[in-house]
């Protein structure tokens, strides 16, 4: 049976379905970047709110601004916004439920004006974003807005033809301002420290180029709360689709898989109201800094520390890395020796317990989080997750061994695109070619990879780092067995 509104009442009773009247919902939230993560996290929290409380104003309309969003648009259209969330517990229990909080979806590349009008609708109170670390369009070393991006240049020259979030957000804000409507809140839900502050800085830079008066208005009126988001959401494989079909006779074109753990910490800073998410476990705090820093520098960095060397060894998934004692120790050493000293004491948080909980979550054997997902877009991730820790340790005289090892491994990974045994790796990265061009010169100039200045900045000038990096790169290129090398390192 195909999943959609008419079939909902006929679905196998073991799967829970939305118990609220979806027809009556208003879209208080517009979300740009509906993917697996948004659907396992924010849309799930909203679903719970709609289920357990008499809330009707805070459903979600999704917006896709890239060609790559077409598959999601098609699936959600056929399924009336419905999808199955499959939660995989470590003990093998699987919960499947149908989520109904996404009321609508607009594929903005086909109908940009419709998307802008929806964002400018009086019912819209929040525009939220999961556009990935790379989507913010800034130079990772300078932190400045990248005006060289041709899409940005295009939308600045043709404000009616938006291409990136910046063109869409400003077009909608201009419209609201003209109509005398209050602005929406812009809520980033990406893994970037101070994601709200970053979004604000970028939106203001863009708006200022467009119209200084508009940027003054945004500066005064639009709130950009910082948020920390967390739920491991691997890419849903064909097996999940098959599982739903075989077990429940349910045909879902785009289900979502996730771990049971979920967390959302949000700064209570909204321009135009917000849903009462505290009723379903969201933490509203005055300052999200300690939570986000801890999460990004431990969980996300920990993923990369496992993923890049793990991929070279031939481990396919994160749980396979964790089940390997050498990789587990590599991650824990990085966390204990390099990340924890930087984090210092965090009020109300037991960091040792937090790290233990990460080990447990990463070891969930039913999540099968592919290392290719973890390593994807490393060019945007490492400058947020790992390199800041390395820099701070260089300043403080702390250990840099493990972070440097990961960068050296990343060089080999980008250069060869193979495991140490010669099996091809699937590399997914916007900067893939640039990374390859730099890395392939390593055989002549050991530090060639570090010439990618948007990522490494002034790091190649740091003597201590260069010495460490040089010897590690040489060892990695020489080694037959990367696992032995890690053992030696440890
Ligand atoms: C991962 C994250 O892709 C990555 O690098 O670290 O997607 C991670 O799984 C989530 O942030 C967990 O909340």
Boltz pocket constraint, residues with backbone or C-beta under 6 A from the ligand:
constraints:
  - pocket:
      binder: B
      contacts: [[A, 191], [A, 229], [A, 230], [A, 231], [A, 232], [A, 233], [A, 299], [A, 300], [A, 301], [A, 303], [A, 304], [A, 373], [A, 374], [A, 375], [A, 376], [A, 381]]
      max_distance: 6.0
